[in-house]
Amino acid sequence: MPIARELEQRIRERAYFLWQQEGCPPGLEARHWEQARRIEAEHDEREARIDIEEEDSFPASDPPSHSVVVGDRRRSI
């Protein structure tokens, strides 16, 4: 599913949920849609920030997953 359609579906579902939460009042579709759009935009921004933070937090001391570790790491002296 294209990203735009997926986003629209999430907004639609959230707007419906908000409408139900308020007791299904008539005539407030635009308000619920805008509120849902704003919530989804904030959610996407948070997710993007988390992705960036995770990229920056990879420990430099860890070997890459494709490297081979040789020798006994528990060797006593």
Sequence and secondary structure as in RCSB ss.txt:
>XXXX:A:sequence
MPIARELEQRIRERAYFLWQQEGCPPGLEARHWEQARRIEAEHDEREARIDIEEEDSFPASDPPSHSVVVGDRRR
SI
>XXXX:A:secstr
  HHHHHHHHHHHHHHHHHHHTT  TT HHHHHHHHHHHHHHHHHHHHHHHHHHHHT  TTS  TTS   S TT 
  
